[in-house]
């Protein structure tokens, strides 16, 4: 299942709430690290790239494989 930006935002909300109420210091530190990663520009850019890739794959599946034109001849067949 693909990961989407709205899914990550939905997952971050409860994590932020747990982080603020957590009594365990180790949990709080780890939650803070995860939140920092998920909110980073790099992670958001990776989500954008994944979305673009999925869209491209879906469009290619709908349009079928690229056709080879009749004018194109295989390499080395020039006479």
N, CA, C and O atoms as a Maestro MAE file, in Angstrom:
{
 s_m_m2io_version
 :::
 2.0.0
}

f_m_ct {
 s_m_title
 :::
 protein
 m_atom[316] {
  # First column is atom index #
  i_m_mmod_type
  r_m_x_coord
  r_m_y_coord
  r_m_z_coord
  i_m_residue_number
  s_m_chain_name
  s_m_pdb_residue_name
  s_m_pdb_atom_name
  i_m_atomic_number
  :::
  1 25 0.846 -1.180 0.000 1 A "UNK " " N  " 7
  2 3 0.000 0.000 0.000 1 A "UNK " " CA " 6
  3 2 0.887 1.238 0.000 1 A "UNK " " C  " 6
  4 15 1.786 1.355 0.833 1 A "UNK " " O  " 8
  5 25 0.647 2.152 -0.916 2 A "UNK " " N  " 7
  6 3 1.482 3.335 -0.994 2 A "UNK " " CA " 6
  7 2 1.271 4.267 0.196 2 A "UNK " " C  " 6
  8 15 0.189 4.341 0.778 2 A "UNK " " O  " 8
  9 25 2.320 4.954 0.523 3 A "UNK " " N  " 7
  10 3 2.287 5.914 1.622 3 A "UNK " " CA " 6
  11 2 1.950 7.275 1.044 3 A "UNK " " C  " 6
  12 15 2.587 7.722 0.090 3 A "UNK " " O  " 8
  13 25 0.971 7.924 1.604 4 A "UNK " " N  " 7
  14 3 0.550 9.224 1.096 4 A "UNK " " CA " 6
  15 2 0.750 10.293 2.169 4 A "UNK " " C  " 6
  16 15 0.796 10.007 3.365 4 A "UNK " " O  " 8
  17 25 0.866 11.532 1.694 5 A "UNK " " N  " 7
  18 3 1.120 12.666 2.588 5 A "UNK " " CA " 6
  19 2 0.031 12.773 3.670 5 A "UNK " " C  " 6
  20 15 0.343 12.992 4.841 5 A "UNK " " O  " 8
  21 25 -1.229 12.621 3.285 6 A "UNK " " N  " 7
  22 3 -2.306 12.751 4.277 6 A "UNK " " CA " 6
  23 2 -2.257 11.614 5.303 6 A "UNK " " C  " 6
  24 15 -2.645 11.794 6.458 6 A "UNK " " O  " 8
  25 25 -1.774 10.436 4.868 7 A "UNK " " N  " 7
  26 3 -1.627 9.320 5.808 7 A "UNK " " CA " 6
  27 2 -0.560 9.631 6.859 7 A "UNK " " C  " 6
  28 15 -0.735 9.340 8.042 7 A "UNK " " O  " 8
  29 25 0.537 10.222 6.411 8 A "UNK " " N  " 7
  30 3 1.600 10.543 7.370 8 A "UNK " " CA " 6
  31 2 1.140 11.637 8.335 8 A "UNK " " C  " 6
  32 15 1.461 11.601 9.523 8 A "UNK " " O  " 8
  33 25 0.387 12.607 7.818 9 A "UNK " " N  " 7
  34 3 -0.115 13.663 8.698 9 A "UNK " " CA " 6
  35 2 -1.070 13.094 9.743 9 A "UNK " " C  " 6
  36 15 -1.051 13.499 10.905 9 A "UNK " " O  " 8
  37 25 -1.908 12.148 9.310 10 A "UNK " " N  " 7
  38 3 -2.847 11.509 10.231 10 A "UNK " " CA " 6
  39 2 -2.107 10.725 11.313 10 A "UNK " " C  " 6
  40 15 -2.517 10.721 12.474 10 A "UNK " " O  " 8
  41 25 -1.018 10.064 10.927 11 A "UNK " " N  " 7
  42 3 -0.235 9.266 11.874 11 A "UNK " " CA " 6
  43 2 0.557 10.151 12.830 11 A "UNK " " C  " 6
  44 15 0.833 9.739 13.957 11 A "UNK " " O  " 8
  45 25 0.920 11.337 12.412 12 A "UNK " " N  " 7
  46 3 1.718 12.222 13.256 12 A "UNK " " CA " 6
  47 2 0.911 12.830 14.402 12 A "UNK " " C  " 6
  48 15 1.460 13.092 15.472 12 A "UNK " " O  " 8
  49 25 -0.367 13.054 14.191 13 A "UNK " " N  " 7
  50 3 -1.186 13.685 15.225 13 A "UNK " " CA " 6
  51 2 -1.200 12.888 16.529 13 A "UNK " " C  " 6
  52 15 -0.904 13.459 17.579 13 A "UNK " " O  " 8
  53 25 -1.530 11.594 16.507 14 A "UNK " " N  " 7
  54 3 -1.507 10.837 17.774 14 A "UNK " " CA " 6
  55 2 -0.097 10.723 18.353 14 A "UNK " " C  " 6
  56 15 0.078 10.691 19.571 14 A "UNK " " O  " 8
  57 25 0.907 10.662 17.474 15 A "UNK " " N  " 7
  58 3 2.272 10.559 17.968 15 A "UNK " " CA " 6
  59 2 2.676 11.836 18.706 15 A "UNK " " C  " 6
  60 15 3.351 11.780 19.734 15 A "UNK " " O  " 8
  61 25 2.262 12.977 18.178 16 A "UNK " " N  " 7
  62 3 2.556 14.242 18.854 16 A "UNK " " CA " 6
  63 2 1.861 14.303 20.218 16 A "UNK " " C  " 6
  64 15 2.429 14.797 21.193 16 A "UNK " " O  " 8
  65 25 0.627 13.795 20.272 17 A "UNK " " N  " 7
  66 3 -0.101 13.792 21.543 17 A "UNK " " CA " 6
  67 2 0.572 12.867 22.561 17 A "UNK " " C  " 6
  68 15 0.704 13.213 23.735 17 A "UNK " " O  " 8
  69 25 0.993 11.691 22.100 18 A "UNK " " N  " 7
  70 3 1.673 10.741 22.992 18 A "UNK " " CA " 6
  71 2 2.995 11.302 23.486 18 A "UNK " " C  " 6
  72 15 3.368 11.112 24.644 18 A "UNK " " O  " 8
  73 25 3.693 11.986 22.608 19 A "UNK " " N  " 7
  74 3 4.987 12.544 22.979 19 A "UNK " " CA " 6
  75 2 4.843 13.551 24.120 19 A "UNK " " C  " 6
  76 15 5.663 13.579 25.038 19 A "UNK " " O  " 8
  77 25 3.814 14.365 24.057 20 A "UNK " " N  " 7
  78 3 3.646 15.395 25.076 20 A "UNK " " CA " 6
  79 2 3.183 14.818 26.414 20 A "UNK " " C  " 6
  80 15 3.423 15.433 27.454 20 A "UNK " " O  " 8
  81 25 2.530 13.662 26.418 21 A "UNK " " N  " 7
  82 3 2.021 13.072 27.648 21 A "UNK " " CA " 6
  83 2 2.924 11.949 28.171 21 A "UNK " " C  " 6
  84 15 2.779 11.520 29.316 21 A "UNK " " O  " 8
  85 25 3.846 11.478 27.344 22 A "UNK " " N  " 7
  86 3 4.655 10.312 27.700 22 A "UNK " " CA " 6
  87 2 5.498 10.580 28.943 22 A "UNK " " C  " 6
  88 15 6.147 11.619 29.068 22 A "UNK " " O  " 8
  89 25 5.466 9.610 29.857 23 A "UNK " " N  " 7
  90 3 6.279 9.715 31.055 23 A "UNK " " CA " 6
  91 2 7.658 9.113 30.859 23 A "UNK " " C  " 6
  92 15 8.606 9.480 31.553 23 A "UNK " " O  " 8
  93 25 7.770 8.194 29.919 24 A "UNK " " N  " 7
  94 3 9.033 7.529 29.639 24 A "UNK " " CA " 6
  95 2 9.900 8.435 28.773 24 A "UNK " " C  " 6
  96 15 9.525 8.770 27.650 24 A "UNK " " O  " 8
  97 25 11.047 8.825 29.291 25 A "UNK " " N  " 7
  98 3 11.939 9.743 28.590 25 A "UNK " " CA " 6
  99 2 12.466 9.123 27.285 25 A "UNK " " C  " 6
  100 15 12.579 9.819 26.276 25 A "UNK " " O  " 8
  101 25 12.785 7.830 27.299 26 A "UNK " " N  " 7
  102 3 13.295 7.176 26.086 26 A "UNK " " CA " 6
  103 2 12.241 7.198 24.980 26 A "UNK " " C  " 6
  104 15 12.553 7.443 23.815 26 A "UNK " " O  " 8
  105 25 10.994 6.940 25.359 27 A "UNK " " N  " 7
  106 3 9.920 6.981 24.368 27 A "UNK " " CA " 6
  107 2 9.779 8.387 23.800 27 A "UNK " " C  " 6
  108 15 9.626 8.559 22.590 27 A "UNK " " O  " 8
  109 25 9.831 9.377 24.660 28 A "UNK " " N  " 7
  110 3 9.679 10.759 24.221 28 A "UNK " " CA " 6
  111 2 10.788 11.150 23.235 28 A "UNK " " C  " 6
  112 15 10.525 11.817 22.234 28 A "UNK " " O  " 8
  113 25 12.025 10.733 23.523 29 A "UNK " " N  " 7
  114 3 13.151 11.051 22.644 29 A "UNK " " CA " 6
  115 2 12.984 10.360 21.295 29 A "UNK " " C  " 6
  116 15 13.211 10.975 20.253 29 A "UNK " " O  " 8
  117 25 12.593 9.098 21.304 30 A "UNK " " N  " 7
  118 3 12.402 8.366 20.050 30 A "UNK " " CA " 6
  119 2 11.238 8.923 19.238 30 A "UNK " " C  " 6
  120 15 11.320 9.021 18.014 30 A "UNK " " O  " 8
  121 25 10.174 9.281 19.909 31 A "UNK " " N  " 7
  122 3 9.025 9.876 19.217 31 A "UNK " " CA " 6
  123 2 9.424 11.209 18.595 31 A "UNK " " C  " 6
  124 15 9.008 11.534 17.483 31 A "UNK " " O  " 8
  125 25 10.228 11.971 19.315 32 A "UNK " " N  " 7
  126 3 10.706 13.256 18.796 32 A "UNK " " CA " 6
  127 2 11.547 13.052 17.538 32 A "UNK " " C  " 6
  128 15 11.411 13.809 16.577 32 A "UNK " " O  " 8
  129 25 12.410 12.043 17.532 33 A "UNK " " N  " 7
  130 3 13.239 11.752 16.355 33 A "UNK " " CA " 6
  131 2 12.363 11.375 15.162 33 A "UNK " " C  " 6
  132 15 12.569 11.862 14.051 33 A "UNK " " O  " 8
  133 25 11.377 10.498 15.406 34 A "UNK " " N  " 7
  134 3 10.471 10.095 14.326 34 A "UNK " " CA " 6
  135 2 9.686 11.280 13.775 34 A "UNK " " C  " 6
  136 15 9.549 11.432 12.561 34 A "UNK " " O  " 8
  137 25 9.178 12.106 14.657 35 A "UNK " " N  " 7
  138 3 8.423 13.276 14.220 35 A "UNK " " CA " 6
  139 2 9.306 14.204 13.389 35 A "UNK " " C  " 6
  140 15 8.862 14.748 12.378 35 A "UNK " " O  " 8
  141 25 10.531 14.380 13.808 36 A "UNK " " N  " 7
  142 3 11.459 15.234 13.064 36 A "UNK " " CA " 6
  143 2 11.692 14.690 11.665 36 A "UNK " " C  " 6
  144 15 11.717 15.449 10.696 36 A "UNK " " O  " 8
  145 25 11.864 13.375 11.554 37 A "UNK " " N  " 7
  146 3 12.081 12.754 10.246 37 A "UNK " " CA " 6
  147 2 10.844 12.921 9.366 37 A "UNK " " C  " 6
  148 15 10.955 13.347 8.216 37 A "UNK " " O  " 8
  149 25 9.672 12.590 9.895 38 A "UNK " " N  " 7
  150 3 8.445 12.649 9.102 38 A "UNK " " CA " 6
  151 2 8.100 14.070 8.676 38 A "UNK " " C  " 6
  152 15 7.463 14.268 7.642 38 A "UNK " " O  " 8
  153 25 8.506 15.044 9.450 39 A "UNK " " N  " 7
  154 3 8.191 16.429 9.125 39 A "UNK " " CA " 6
  155 2 9.293 17.104 8.318 39 A "UNK " " C  " 6
  156 15 9.170 18.276 7.962 39 A "UNK " " O  " 8
  157 25 10.365 16.378 8.028 40 A "UNK " " N  " 7
  158 3 11.494 16.973 7.302 40 A "UNK " " CA " 6
  159 2 11.149 17.215 5.839 40 A "UNK " " C  " 6
  160 15 10.281 16.553 5.270 40 A "UNK " " O  " 8
  161 25 11.841 18.173 5.247 41 A "UNK " " N  " 7
  162 3 11.645 18.468 3.828 41 A "UNK " " CA " 6
  163 2 12.037 17.270 2.961 41 A "UNK " " C  " 6
  164 15 11.407 17.004 1.937 41 A "UNK " " O  " 8
  165 25 13.078 16.552 3.376 42 A "UNK " " N  " 7
  166 3 13.530 15.396 2.603 42 A "UNK " " CA " 6
  167 2 12.442 14.322 2.545 42 A "UNK " " C  " 6
  168 15 12.164 13.778 1.476 42 A "UNK " " O  " 8
  169 25 11.832 14.017 3.684 43 A "UNK " " N  " 7
  170 3 10.780 13.000 3.711 43 A "UNK " " CA " 6
  171 2 9.587 13.442 2.870 43 A "UNK " " C  " 6
  172 15 9.001 12.633 2.151 43 A "UNK " " O  " 8
  173 25 9.230 14.705 2.956 44 A "UNK " " N  " 7
  174 3 8.112 15.217 2.167 44 A "UNK " " CA " 6
  175 2 8.435 15.158 0.676 44 A "UNK " " C  " 6
  176 15 7.558 14.859 -0.135 44 A "UNK " " O  " 8
  177 25 9.683 15.441 0.308 45 A "UNK " " N  " 7
  178 3 10.094 15.344 -1.096 45 A "UNK " " CA " 6
  179 2 10.036 13.894 -1.566 45 A "UNK " " C  " 6
  180 15 9.628 13.625 -2.696 45 A "UNK " " O  " 8
  181 25 10.439 12.960 -0.710 46 A "UNK " " N  " 7
  182 3 10.359 11.540 -1.077 46 A "UNK " " CA " 6
  183 2 8.912 11.110 -1.299 46 A "UNK " " C  " 6
  184 15 8.636 10.317 -2.199 46 A "UNK " " O  " 8
  185 25 7.995 11.619 -0.496 47 A "UNK " " N  " 7
  186 3 6.572 11.325 -0.707 47 A "UNK " " CA " 6
  187 2 6.094 11.873 -2.051 47 A "UNK " " C  " 6
  188 15 5.320 11.224 -2.754 47 A "UNK " " O  " 8
  189 25 6.563 13.077 -2.402 48 A "UNK " " N  " 7
  190 3 6.197 13.661 -3.690 48 A "UNK " " CA " 6
  191 2 6.732 12.818 -4.843 48 A "UNK " " C  " 6
  192 15 6.029 12.584 -5.826 48 A "UNK " " O  " 8
  193 25 7.980 12.362 -4.720 49 A "UNK " " N  " 7
  194 3 8.588 11.533 -5.760 49 A "UNK " " CA " 6
  195 2 7.826 10.219 -5.901 49 A "UNK " " C  " 6
  196 15 7.562 9.763 -7.014 49 A "UNK " " O  " 8
  197 25 7.477 9.616 -4.770 50 A "UNK " " N  " 7
  198 3 6.737 8.363 -4.821 50 A "UNK " " CA " 6
  199 2 5.379 8.565 -5.491 50 A "UNK " " C  " 6
  200 15 4.948 7.738 -6.295 50 A "UNK " " O  " 8
  201 25 4.716 9.651 -5.163 51 A "UNK " " N  " 7
  202 3 3.426 9.944 -5.776 51 A "UNK " " CA " 6
  203 2 3.547 10.135 -7.286 51 A "UNK " " C  " 6
  204 15 2.712 9.648 -8.049 51 A "UNK " " O  " 8
  205 25 4.587 10.845 -7.710 52 A "UNK " " N  " 7
  206 3 4.812 11.052 -9.136 52 A "UNK " " CA " 6
  207 2 5.114 9.729 -9.827 52 A "UNK " " C  " 6
  208 15 4.614 9.472 -10.923 52 A "UNK " " O  " 8
  209 25 5.924 8.894 -9.196 53 A "UNK " " N  " 7
  210 3 6.265 7.575 -9.756 53 A "UNK " " CA " 6
  211 2 5.003 6.724 -9.916 53 A "UNK " " C  " 6
  212 15 4.791 6.120 -10.968 53 A "UNK " " O  " 8
  213 25 4.169 6.675 -8.878 54 A "UNK " " N  " 7
  214 3 2.946 5.873 -8.935 54 A "UNK " " CA " 6
  215 2 2.009 6.374 -10.036 54 A "UNK " " C  " 6
  216 15 1.392 5.577 -10.743 54 A "UNK " " O  " 8
  217 25 1.910 7.686 -10.174 55 A "UNK " " N  " 7
  218 3 1.075 8.265 -11.216 55 A "UNK " " CA " 6
  219 2 1.608 7.895 -12.596 55 A "UNK " " C  " 6
  220 15 0.833 7.551 -13.488 55 A "UNK " " O  " 8
  221 25 2.916 7.964 -12.775 56 A "UNK " " N  " 7
  222 3 3.542 7.616 -14.050 56 A "UNK " " CA " 6
  223 2 3.314 6.145 -14.391 56 A "UNK " " C  " 6
  224 15 2.982 5.811 -15.528 56 A "UNK " " O  " 8
  225 25 3.494 5.271 -13.406 57 A "UNK " " N  " 7
  226 3 3.287 3.838 -13.638 57 A "UNK " " CA " 6
  227 2 1.833 3.577 -14.009 57 A "UNK " " C  " 6
  228 15 1.558 2.820 -14.941 57 A "UNK " " O  " 8
  229 25 0.914 4.184 -13.301 58 A "UNK " " N  " 7
  230 3 -0.510 3.995 -13.578 58 A "UNK " " CA " 6
  231 2 -0.872 4.468 -14.983 58 A "UNK " " C  " 6
  232 15 -1.623 3.800 -15.693 58 A "UNK " " O  " 8
  233 25 -0.331 5.634 -15.384 59 A "UNK " " N  " 7
  234 3 -0.612 6.146 -16.725 59 A "UNK " " CA " 6
  235 2 -0.042 5.221 -17.795 59 A "UNK " " C  " 6
  236 15 -0.676 4.999 -18.827 59 A "UNK " " O  " 8
  237 25 1.150 4.682 -17.554 60 A "UNK " " N  " 7
  238 3 1.758 3.767 -18.516 60 A "UNK " " CA " 6
  239 2 0.977 2.466 -18.626 60 A "UNK " " C  " 6
  240 15 0.894 1.889 -19.710 60 A "UNK " " O  " 8
  241 25 0.407 1.996 -17.531 61 A "UNK " " N  " 7
  242 3 -0.388 0.776 -17.565 61 A "UNK " " CA " 6
  243 2 -1.672 0.996 -18.351 61 A "UNK " " C  " 6
  244 15 -2.129 0.096 -19.056 61 A "UNK " " O  " 8
  245 25 -2.253 2.174 -18.239 62 A "UNK " " N  " 7
  246 3 -3.490 2.472 -18.956 62 A "UNK " " CA " 6
  247 2 -3.255 2.655 -20.451 62 A "UNK " " C  " 6
  248 15 -4.096 2.270 -21.264 62 A "UNK " " O  " 8
  249 25 -2.117 3.239 -20.818 63 A "UNK " " N  " 7
  250 3 -1.865 3.509 -22.231 63 A "UNK " " CA " 6
  251 2 -1.191 2.340 -22.936 63 A "UNK " " C  " 6
  252 15 -1.091 2.345 -24.163 63 A "UNK " " O  " 8
  253 25 -0.730 1.349 -22.202 64 A "UNK " " N  " 7
  254 3 -0.082 0.186 -22.807 64 A "UNK " " CA " 6
  255 2 1.391 0.436 -23.044 64 A "UNK " " C  " 6
  256 15 1.895 1.528 -22.782 64 A "UNK " " O  " 8
  257 25 2.083 -0.580 -23.541 65 A "UNK " " N  " 7
  258 3 3.519 -0.431 -23.784 65 A "UNK " " CA " 6
  259 2 3.779 0.523 -24.940 65 A "UNK " " C  " 6
  260 15 2.959 0.627 -25.852 65 A "UNK " " O  " 8
  261 25 4.915 1.224 -24.914 66 A "UNK " " N  " 7
  262 3 5.206 2.148 -26.013 66 A "UNK " " CA " 6
  263 2 5.387 1.383 -27.321 66 A "UNK " " C  " 6
  264 15 5.992 0.312 -27.350 66 A "UNK " " O  " 8
  265 25 4.857 1.948 -28.396 67 A "UNK " " N  " 7
  266 3 4.972 1.274 -29.688 67 A "UNK " " CA " 6
  267 2 6.261 1.713 -30.374 67 A "UNK " " C  " 6
  268 15 6.731 2.836 -30.189 67 A "UNK " " O  " 8
  269 25 6.818 0.807 -31.167 68 A "UNK " " N  " 7
  270 3 8.030 1.101 -31.911 68 A "UNK " " CA " 6
  271 2 7.599 1.492 -33.312 68 A "UNK " " C  " 6
  272 15 6.841 0.768 -33.958 68 A "UNK " " O  " 8
  273 25 8.080 2.632 -33.781 69 A "UNK " " N  " 7
  274 3 7.634 3.093 -35.096 69 A "UNK " " CA " 6
  275 2 8.268 2.249 -36.197 69 A "UNK " " C  " 6
  276 15 9.343 1.677 -36.016 69 A "UNK " " O  " 8
  277 25 7.594 2.181 -37.329 70 A "UNK " " N  " 7
  278 3 8.059 1.367 -38.449 70 A "UNK " " CA " 6
  279 2 9.310 1.957 -39.087 70 A "UNK " " C  " 6
  280 15 10.060 1.238 -39.747 70 A "UNK " " O  " 8
  281 25 9.550 3.268 -38.901 71 A "UNK " " N  " 7
  282 3 10.705 3.918 -39.492 71 A "UNK " " CA " 6
  283 2 11.994 3.553 -38.764 71 A "UNK " " C  " 6
  284 15 13.078 3.701 -39.329 71 A "UNK " " O  " 8
  285 25 11.902 3.097 -37.566 72 A "UNK " " N  " 7
  286 3 13.076 2.764 -36.782 72 A "UNK " " CA " 6
  287 2 13.591 1.402 -37.202 72 A "UNK " " C  " 6
  288 15 12.844 0.423 -37.211 72 A "UNK " " O  " 8
  289 25 14.860 1.340 -37.549 73 A "UNK " " N  " 7
  290 3 15.460 0.063 -37.901 73 A "UNK " " CA " 6
  291 2 16.456 -0.333 -36.835 73 A "UNK " " C  " 6
  292 15 17.031 0.535 -36.178 73 A "UNK " " O  " 8
  293 25 16.673 -1.616 -36.648 74 A "UNK " " N  " 7
  294 3 17.590 -2.058 -35.623 74 A "UNK " " CA " 6
  295 2 19.009 -1.593 -35.917 74 A "UNK " " C  " 6
  296 15 19.375 -1.424 -37.080 74 A "UNK " " O  " 8
  297 25 19.820 -1.381 -34.869 75 A "UNK " " N  " 7
  298 3 21.182 -0.940 -35.072 75 A "UNK " " CA " 6
  299 2 21.955 -1.932 -35.928 75 A "UNK " " C  " 6
  300 15 21.794 -3.143 -35.779 75 A "UNK " " O  " 8
  301 25 22.800 -1.414 -36.831 76 A "UNK " " N  " 7
  302 3 23.635 -2.259 -37.668 76 A "UNK " " CA " 6
  303 2 22.956 -2.738 -38.926 76 A "UNK " " C  " 6
  304 15 23.553 -3.495 -39.691 76 A "UNK " " O  " 8
  305 25 21.715 -2.319 -39.168 77 A "UNK " " N  " 7
  306 3 21.007 -2.802 -40.355 77 A "UNK " " CA " 6
  307 2 21.045 -1.783 -41.483 77 A "UNK " " C  " 6
  308 15 20.336 -1.946 -42.476 77 A "UNK " " O  " 8
  309 25 21.864 -0.723 -41.357 78 A "UNK " " N  " 7
  310 3 21.949 0.281 -42.408 78 A "UNK " " CA " 6
  311 2 22.659 -0.331 -43.612 78 A "UNK " " C  " 6
  312 15 23.680 -1.002 -43.461 78 A "UNK " " O  " 8
  313 25 22.122 -0.101 -44.795 79 A "UNK " " N  " 7
  314 3 22.727 -0.632 -46.021 79 A "UNK " " CA " 6
  315 2 23.164 0.478 -46.932 79 A "UNK " " C  " 6
  316 15 23.695 0.217 -48.012 79 A "UNK " " O  " 8
  :::
 }
 m_bond[315] {
  # First column is bond index #
  i_m_from
  i_m_to
  i_m_order
  :::
  1 1 2 1
  2 2 3 1
  3 3 4 2
  4 3 5 1
  5 5 6 1
  6 6 7 1
  7 7 8 2
  8 7 9 1
  9 9 10 1
  10 10 11 1
  11 11 12 2
  12 11 13 1
  13 13 14 1
  14 14 15 1
  15 15 16 2
  16 15 17 1
  17 17 18 1
  18 18 19 1
  19 19 20 2
  20 19 21 1
  21 21 22 1
  22 22 23 1
  23 23 24 2
  24 23 25 1
  25 25 26 1
  26 26 27 1
  27 27 28 2
  28 27 29 1
  29 29 30 1
  30 30 31 1
  31 31 32 2
  32 31 33 1
  33 33 34 1
  34 34 35 1
  35 35 36 2
  36 35 37 1
  37 37 38 1
  38 38 39 1
  39 39 40 2
  40 39 41 1
  41 41 42 1
  42 42 43 1
  43 43 44 2
  44 43 45 1
  45 45 46 1
  46 46 47 1
  47 47 48 2
  48 47 49 1
  49 49 50 1
  50 50 51 1
  51 51 52 2
  52 51 53 1
  53 53 54 1
  54 54 55 1
  55 55 56 2
  56 55 57 1
  57 57 58 1
  58 58 59 1
  59 59 60 2
  60 59 61 1
  61 61 62 1
  62 62 63 1
  63 63 64 2
  64 63 65 1
  65 65 66 1
  66 66 67 1
  67 67 68 2
  68 67 69 1
  69 69 70 1
  70 70 71 1
  71 71 72 2
  72 71 73 1
  73 73 74 1
  74 74 75 1
  75 75 76 2
  76 75 77 1
  77 77 78 1
  78 78 79 1
  79 79 80 2
  80 79 81 1
  81 81 82 1
  82 82 83 1
  83 83 84 2
  84 83 85 1
  85 85 86 1
  86 86 87 1
  87 87 88 2
  88 87 89 1
  89 89 90 1
  90 90 91 1
  91 91 92 2
  92 91 93 1
  93 93 94 1
  94 94 95 1
  95 95 96 2
  96 95 97 1
  97 97 98 1
  98 98 99 1
  99 99 100 2
  100 99 101 1
  101 101 102 1
  102 102 103 1
  103 103 104 2
  104 103 105 1
  105 105 106 1
  106 106 107 1
  107 107 108 2
  108 107 109 1
  109 109 110 1
  110 110 111 1
  111 111 112 2
  112 111 113 1
  113 113 114 1
  114 114 115 1
  115 115 116 2
  116 115 117 1
  117 117 118 1
  118 118 119 1
  119 119 120 2
  120 119 121 1
  121 121 122 1
  122 122 123 1
  123 123 124 2
  124 123 125 1
  125 125 126 1
  126 126 127 1
  127 127 128 2
  128 127 129 1
  129 129 130 1
  130 130 131 1
  131 131 132 2
  132 131 133 1
  133 133 134 1
  134 134 135 1
  135 135 136 2
  136 135 137 1
  137 137 138 1
  138 138 139 1
  139 139 140 2
  140 139 141 1
  141 141 142 1
  142 142 143 1
  143 143 144 2
  144 143 145 1
  145 145 146 1
  146 146 147 1
  147 147 148 2
  148 147 149 1
  149 149 150 1
  150 150 151 1
  151 151 152 2
  152 151 153 1
  153 153 154 1
  154 154 155 1
  155 155 156 2
  156 155 157 1
  157 157 158 1
  158 158 159 1
  159 159 160 2
  160 159 161 1
  161 161 162 1
  162 162 163 1
  163 163 164 2
  164 163 165 1
  165 165 166 1
  166 166 167 1
  167 167 168 2
  168 167 169 1
  169 169 170 1
  170 170 171 1
  171 171 172 2
  172 171 173 1
  173 173 174 1
  174 174 175 1
  175 175 176 2
  176 175 177 1
  177 177 178 1
  178 178 179 1
  179 179 180 2
  180 179 181 1
  181 181 182 1
  182 182 183 1
  183 183 184 2
  184 183 185 1
  185 185 186 1
  186 186 187 1
  187 187 188 2
  188 187 189 1
  189 189 190 1
  190 190 191 1
  191 191 192 2
  192 191 193 1
  193 193 194 1
  194 194 195 1
  195 195 196 2
  196 195 197 1
  197 197 198 1
  198 198 199 1
  199 199 200 2
  200 199 201 1
  201 201 202 1
  202 202 203 1
  203 203 204 2
  204 203 205 1
  205 205 206 1
  206 206 207 1
  207 207 208 2
  208 207 209 1
  209 209 210 1
  210 210 211 1
  211 211 212 2
  212 211 213 1
  213 213 214 1
  214 214 215 1
  215 215 216 2
  216 215 217 1
  217 217 218 1
  218 218 219 1
  219 219 220 2
  220 219 221 1
  221 221 222 1
  222 222 223 1
  223 223 224 2
  224 223 225 1
  225 225 226 1
  226 226 227 1
  227 227 228 2
  228 227 229 1
  229 229 230 1
  230 230 231 1
  231 231 232 2
  232 231 233 1
  233 233 234 1
  234 234 235 1
  235 235 236 2
  236 235 237 1
  237 237 238 1
  238 238 239 1
  239 239 240 2
  240 239 241 1
  241 241 242 1
  242 242 243 1
  243 243 244 2
  244 243 245 1
  245 245 246 1
  246 246 247 1
  247 247 248 2
  248 247 249 1
  249 249 250 1
  250 250 251 1
  251 251 252 2
  252 251 253 1
  253 253 254 1
  254 254 255 1
  255 255 256 2
  256 255 257 1
  257 257 258 1
  258 258 259 1
  259 259 260 2
  260 259 261 1
  261 261 262 1
  262 262 263 1
  263 263 264 2
  264 263 265 1
  265 265 266 1
  266 266 267 1
  267 267 268 2
  268 267 269 1
  269 269 270 1
  270 270 271 1
  271 271 272 2
  272 271 273 1
  273 273 274 1
  274 274 275 1
  275 275 276 2
  276 275 277 1
  277 277 278 1
  278 278 279 1
  279 279 280 2
  280 279 281 1
  281 281 282 1
  282 282 283 1
  283 283 284 2
  284 283 285 1
  285 285 286 1
  286 286 287 1
  287 287 288 2
  288 287 289 1
  289 289 290 1
  290 290 291 1
  291 291 292 2
  292 291 293 1
  293 293 294 1
  294 294 295 1
  295 295 296 2
  296 295 297 1
  297 297 298 1
  298 298 299 1
  299 299 300 2
  300 299 301 1
  301 301 302 1
  302 302 303 1
  303 303 304 2
  304 303 305 1
  305 305 306 1
  306 306 307 1
  307 307 308 2
  308 307 309 1
  309 309 310 1
  310 310 311 1
  311 311 312 2
  312 311 313 1
  313 313 314 1
  314 314 315 1
  315 315 316 2
  :::
 }
}
